[in-house]
Amino acid sequence: MTTTERPFRFAVQAYRPESGAAWRELARQVEGLGYSALHTSDHYLGPGPVSDATGHRPVTLAPIPAMAVAAEVTSTLRIGCRMFCVGYHSAYVLAKEIATLAELSGGRTEVGLGAGWLEAEYEAMGIPFPPAGQRIGHLAEFVDLLEDFFAGRPADTRGAHVTVTGMSPLPLLESPPPITIGGGAPRILRLAGAKASVVSINFNNRSGVIGADSVTSSGHEETLRKVGWVEEGAGERFGDVELEFGAYFLAVEGGATTEEQLAEQTGMAGEELRTFPHALVGSVDAICEELERRREVYGFSYVTVGDRAVEAFAPVVDRLTGR
């Protein structure tokens, strides 16, 4: 199967449920509306100066317990994190927690991994923020450790960033959960192509904040280059890689957010906004046509939308998944 032939899948990215009850209700709603997955976020910033400075939405719940609860109150929904920042965690502890989640969820876990980018959050938590090359090297070493862990192989990792010795995991899983790696720069996307089942084509957040640079690094030509880097890393396995993107700017006709609001937010309008690779704007028909075009042009078949758009976007999910 080529990337342009893959069936569509849709996920919801949750940022700020107001309570545990709201989180459980969201998980049930997402499953009931036919989405494939519900993703948490591995960020810890709440309302205040850090989130204000970065442009990132505050995040309420820590990912691992939230994923466990969402799995418990659903039966078919896949549960993921978009993305675990490996620099925030002890490598072997995170590997065991991920494997445990995969086992307890009945194999419904999706493993999202990233190198980390939100510099102000690192600083606020007192964690060193290494240069990008070192963060990506850390991610690569963690993926190798995780593959050993999933396979039940003894861990003897003595890398520059991950050191684990004398640990032999008990085999838990009949088959390993799919790994997603996301990013927007050449080295991480080549790594993702080589190692991941799913590659998330994202902003190049080299500035450490969400802003104008994120948008300008994510247009049509830039996105084609990003997909090219994935293909370089994947080689012959490129046809087995699922390509995902986040629809960060979403306005479904009749929904709470309007095209005019997005135009003011992004500085784009008309056709430029409607075809921007991280925006989805217009009627259900128009959005479905645009997603089919993007699958043909970029290979995108996995689409993630924010939790604010769960209901407004559901008709698109119905249409393109054949529910």
N, C-alpha and C positions, 0 to 999 in steps of 0.2 A: 504493500500500500504506500503510495506517495503522500507527501504532506498535503497536497491539494485534494486528495480523495478521502481524507479522514472525516468521520462524522463529527459534528459539532458537540462540544461539551461546554457547560456553563457553571461557573462557581460564583459564590458570593464572598466578598471580603468584609469581615466585620471589624469595626473599630471600637465602637463605644456603646454597647448595650448598657442600659442604666442599672441593671440588677441581674442576679442569678436567674430569677424568674424570666426576665426579658430575654436572656441568652437562651434558655431552654425553649422558649416560645419561638425565637428566631430560628433555631435549629429545626424545629418541627415544621415551621412555615416554609423554610427553604426546601426541605425534603418534599413537602406536599405540593409545592409549585413546580417540581420537576427538575430543579437544579441538580447537577452532578455532585457538587462539593460545597462545603462551608469551610472557609479559611479564617484562622485567627491571624494575629500579627505579633511578631516578636519585637515589640517596642514597649517601653516602660514609662514614657513621658506622659504626664497628665496635663491638665490645663495650667498655663503659667508661662514664664519667660522662655523655657526651653522650646516648647511647642510653638510659641509665638515667633521665636527667632528662626525656626527651621521651616515653617510653613506646613508641618506635618500635623494631621489631626491627632488630638489626644487619644490614647488607647486605654481602655478600662481594665481589661482582664489579661492576666498572664497566660501564655499560650497553652502550656501543657495541661494544667487542670481544666482549662476551658475546653480543650479538645476531648478530654476524657468524658466530661459531662455531656458534651454534644453527641458523642458516640453512644452514650448510655440511653439517651432519650430518642434516638432514631434507629432505624433498622437497615436502610439501604444507602443513606447519605455517606459520601466519603468525607473524611475530616482531615484538614491539612493546616499548615502554617505557611504563610507567604510573607517572608521567609525566616527561618531560624538564622540569626546572626551568630556564626560560630565563635566570634570573638567574645560573646557575652557568656559563654558556657564552658565548663570543664568538658573536654572532648569525650572521655569515656562515659561520664555520667549522662551526657546528652544522648550518646549512642544507645545506652541501655534504656533510657526513658522513651526514646523513639521506638525501639523494638518492643518495649512493653506496651505502649499505646497500640502498635500494630497488632499485637496478639490479643489484647483485651477488646479491641474494636472488631474482631473477626476479620481482619485483613482489609479494613476500610480506611487505613491511614495513608495520606499522601505526605511525603517528606519534602518540604521546601527548604532550600539552603541558599544563603547569600554570604557575601564576604563582608557586609557591613559598610555603611556609608554616612550615617547621621552623626557627624563629628560632635555636635553639641551634646548629644545623648551620651556618647562615650565619656565626654568630659564631666557631665553632670553626675554620672555613676562612678567616676574615679577610675575608669578603665583606659589604659593607653590606646591612642589612635594611631597605629602604624601607617606608613605609606601604603598606597594601593597595592603595589606589588607584593608586599609582605602579607596583607590581608587576603589576597587571592591565593598566595602560597599556603596560608593557614587553612583556607577552605579546601584546597586540593588534598592536603594531608588528612584533613578530617574525613573527606569522602573515601579515601583509601581505608582509613580505620573503620568507617561505618560499613563498608563492603565486607571487610573481614568479620566484623561483629555479626552482621546478618547471616553470614555463612557459617558461623560458629567456629571460626578459625582463631587460634591463640593470637592475642594482640602483642606484637613486638614492634611498635612504632617508635622510632627515634629520629624524628624530624626536627626541623628548625623551630616548629611551632607546636607540634603535638608529640608528646612523649608518654607512651604507655608500655609497660613491660610486665611480664609475669601474670597477665590476666587472661583467663580462658572463659569466654562467655558460654553459658548454657544455651544450646540451640532452642529457640522459641518458635521460629517461623517456618512454615512449609515453603513459602516463597517470599522474597523480600518485597517491601512496598516500593512503589515507584519513587524515584528521586527527581525533584525539580530543582534546577539551578537557574537563577535569574541574574540579569545585569544588562549593561548597555555599552560595555567597552570591549575591545578585541580580545584581551587575554581571558577574561572570565567567560565570554561567550564561546571561545574555542574550547575551554575547559568543559563548559556545559555540553557542547556538542559531543565531546569525547566520552563524558561520564553519565549524563542525565537521560532519563526517560522522557522528561518534559523540560523544555527550555522556555523560560519567561523572557521575552524581549521587552526590555524596560528602558526607562530614561537612563542616560549617562549622568549619574548624580555626582560628578567629579567635584562640584562646588560644595558638597556637603549639606546643601539645603535644597528644598523644592522651590523652583522659581523659573525665571525666564530661560536660564541655561538648560533646564530640564526639557522645556518645550522645544527650543531651537535645535536640540540634539536628537530629535525624535520625529522628524518629518519623513516624507516618502523616501528620498534618496538615502538618508541616514538609516532608515529601517531596512532597506535593501542591503546596505552594507552590513548591518548587524546579522541579518539572516545568512549572509555570505560567510561571516566569521563562524557562525554555528556550523555551517556546512563544511568549512575547512577543518574544524575540530572533529566532526563526526565521520568524515570520509564516507566509506561505503554504507555505514549504518544510518546515514541521514534520513532515509526513508522510514526508519523506525522511530524517529524523534517526533514528538508532538510539540507544536509551537503554540505558545500562549501569550496573550497580551492583556493588560489591564485597561479597561475603559474608564479612565480617570475623569473624563469630561462627558457626561451622559445626560441627554435631554430627550426623553421619549415624548412625543406629542401627547398632550393631555396630562403629563406628569407635573410634579412640583417644580422642577427646574426647566427653564426655558432656553431656547437657542440664543435669545438676546442676552441672557445672563452669562452664558458660556462665552459669547463673543466678547463681552466686557472683561471677563476673567482671563481669557487667553490672548486677546488681541487679534484673533482670527475671526473671519466671518464667511458666510456663504459656502461655496464649494471647498474652500481651503479648510474650513472648520469641519465640514461633513466628511471629508476624506482624510483628515488628520488621523494617523494610526492609533492614537490613544483617545479618540473622541468617537461617540456614536450619537447622532443627532437626527431627529425627524420622526416620521410616522413609523409604525411597526413594519409596514411594507418596505419603506426606504431603508430602514436599519437592516432588515433581512437581506435585501439586495446588496447593501454595502458589505455585510459580513461575508456573503458569498464571493463578492469581488476580492476581498482581502484574503480569503482562503486561496483563491486562484493566484493572486499577485505575490503574497508573502508566505503562504502556507499556514496561516493562522486558523486553527480549528478549536482552540480552547480559549474561552473568553471569561474574564473575571470582572464583575461589577461590584460597586460598593453597596453596603447594607441599606443605604437610604433609597436605593432603586429597586429593591426586591420585587415589589408588586408591579411597578410601572414597566419593568423589563420582562415580566413573566410571559406576556404574549409572544415575545420574540423567542423565548425558550420553547414554548409550545410549538411554534411554527417550525423551528429548525431542528428540533429533536423528534418531530413526528408523534408527539404525545396525543 
